[in-house]
Amino acid sequence: MQTATPFIWYQTDLGGALARYAAVIPGFRKLAWHPVGPDGAAGSVARFAILDREFMALQAPSDFVLNESFSIQLLCDDQAEVDRCWDGLIADGGEPGRCGWLKDAWGLSWQVVPTRLVELQADPDPAAAGRVHAAMMGMSKLVVADLEAARAGG
């Protein structure tokens, strides 16, 4: 076996989705784009990468729809990156979820997570880690300052 690649099926506007991801996500690269059927009438296929992870995508009419059973996690360096990615992915028709999850305008689910959350959840004090977890569960977009305050007992 040479590779295993996640495959995502879009109902419409794969080109628009890829353009949005390129504008929002650092390290996004569109690797290939091919029409399906004569003159692309049946849709298109694309290969892209986020950092070093490759994905395949198909745009074609179908009864299949994207749902939360597949999501892409973006582990962000700081709050500014969380804000930029969250705001960019949810723009123009996306939907906020809980605990850092959102759906973009095409229905793809994302988890936009600050690296600090991972560190705070690993706190050796179980009470502090529990407060962080409880705070995260009450958030939509994750806010590092609020997670830090929860760890401290605030």
N, C-alpha and C positions, 0 to 999 in steps of 0.2 A: 504494500500500500504506500502511495506517495504522499497523500495529504487527506485531510478531512476539513471541509469548508462549510460553514453555516450558509444556508440558502434561504433567501427572503423573497416572498411573493407579494408584489404590490399590485393593487387593482388599477391605479392610474398614476400618471405623472412621475415616473421613476426619475426622469431627468430633473424635475423640480426638487425631488427629495435629495438627489445627489448634490445638486447645486447648494441646497441649504446646508447639508452636512459639511461640504467643503468650506463654506463660509463660517461655520460655527466651531468645528472640531479641529483642534491642532493635530497635525499628523494624518489628516484625511487625504487619500489619493485615489482618484478614479483611474483604474488600470486598463479597462477595456469597455467598449460599448458596441453592441451588435444588434441590428434590427432582426426581428423574427417575422418570417413570411415575406411575401413580395412587398417591397417598399416599406417594410416595417408595419404593415397593416395589422399584424397579429400581436404587436408589442415590441419589446426589446429586452435584451439581456445585458447585464453589466457585471463587471468584476471591480471591486474596490477594496481598499484597505484602510483600516483605522489603526494607526501606528503599525505594528507588524502583523496584525490579524487580518486575513483576507476573508471577504464575503462575496457571495454571488447573489444577484438579484434578478428577478424576472418581473416584467410588467406585462400583464395579459389579463383579459377578463376571466373571472372564475367565481365559483361559489365559495372558494377558500378566502378567509379573512384573517388578518393579523390579530393576535390577542396577546395577553400578558404571559402566556406560557413560554414565550420567547422574548427576551429583552437583551439589550446591550448595556453593560455597565461602563460608565466613564468615571474613572477614579481621578479626581481633580486635585491639583496641588494646593489650592487655597480658595477662599470665598469668592474672590474676583473671578476665578475660572468657573466655579460652580454657577455664579450668577450669569456669566456670559453664555455658558453652554445651556443652562436651564432656559434662560430667556430666549435664546436663539432657536432651541428645539421646540419650544411650546408656542412660538409665534405663529400667527396666521392660521389658527384653527386647532392647535394642539390642546391637550387637556391635562391639567395637573392631577397627580395621584397623591398617594400617601408615602411617607418615608423616603422621599427622594425620587420616586417613580413619576414618570409622565408618559403620555402618548403624544407623538408628533402628529402633524396634520395628515400624515399618510397612514396612521394607525400603528406605527412601530413603537414599541415600549422601550423606554430608556430608564436607567438608574443613574442619576447624577449624584455622585458621592464624594465628599471631601476626604482626603487621606486621613485627616485628623479624626474623623469618626472612627475609623478602623483602630487608630491608636487609643482613643478614649474608651472604646468598647473592650479593649484588652487591659484596662486598668486592673492592677492586682487587688484593688479594694472592690469586692463584689458589690457593695452598696453604691459606690460611685459609678461603676459600670452599669448597674441597674438603673440609676437615675438618668444616665446618658441614653440608655435604650428606651426608657419611658418617654424622654423628651423627643427622641427621634420618631417614635410612634405617633406623636401628636403633630408632627410637622408635615408640610407638603414639600416645599423646597427646603433643603437642609441648610441651617444657619449655624456656622461654626461657633460664633459667640454665644448662642443660646445653648449649644451642646456643652461648651466649656462651663457656662454658668450652672448647668444641671450637674455636671461632674463635681463642681465646688459645693453643691448643695443648695444652690439658689433656684 
